[in-house]
């Protein structure tokens, strides 16, 4: 999730993530954090791949 999103409300993002029981990471970025914070995004993806299926 990103805290400075002006396209999708960060509060709405949190509500949706909670509803699907998602593991989240909040980044200080705009709507598309990948170009700005590639290592943090890659770390989160790598962690998700290792996690057991629910």
Phi, psi and omega per residue, in radians:
X1 nan 2.738 3.132
X2 -2.169 2.436 -3.042
X3 -1.456 -0.305 -3.092
X4 -1.920 0.463 -3.118
X5 -1.251 2.221 3.079
X6 -1.885 0.015 3.107
X7 -1.661 -0.816 3.098
X8 -2.116 2.233 -3.128
X9 -1.014 2.257 3.078
X10 -0.996 -0.574 3.095
X11 -1.142 -0.756 3.103
X12 -1.124 -0.704 3.084
X13 -1.006 -0.764 -3.133
X14 -1.152 -0.719 3.114
X15 -1.063 -0.799 -3.133
X16 -1.151 -0.718 3.133
X17 -1.122 -0.726 3.109
X18 -1.113 -0.711 -3.123
X19 -1.048 -0.643 -3.131
X20 -1.719 0.159 3.108
X21 1.011 0.744 -3.119
X22 -1.425 2.577 2.957
X23 -1.476 2.276 -3.055
X24 -2.190 2.815 3.028
X25 -2.390 2.221 3.124
X26 -1.717 2.182 -3.132
X27 -1.935 2.539 3.049
X28 -1.417 1.490 -3.089
X29 -2.733 3.069 3.101
X30 -1.554 -2.792 -3.007
X31 -1.034 -0.571 -3.086
X32 -2.114 1.630 -3.056
X33 -1.397 -0.300 -3.041
X34 -0.956 -0.829 -3.123
X35 -1.180 -0.509 -3.089
X36 -1.510 -0.595 -3.053
X37 -2.307 1.045 -3.031
X38 -1.094 -0.624 -3.107
X39 -1.209 -0.710 3.108
X40 -1.128 -0.710 3.107
X41 -1.132 -0.757 3.133
X42 -1.118 -0.695 3.108
X43 -1.090 -0.722 3.137
X44 -1.150 -0.729 3.126
X45 -1.118 -0.763 3.128
X46 -1.084 -0.689 3.104
X47 -1.141 -0.708 -3.134
X48 -1.129 -0.668 -3.136
X49 -1.115 -0.617 -3.109
X50 -1.378 -0.350 -3.055
X51 -1.210 2.502 3.085
X52 -1.185 2.594 3.102
X53 -1.159 2.573 3.134
X54 -1.707 nan nan
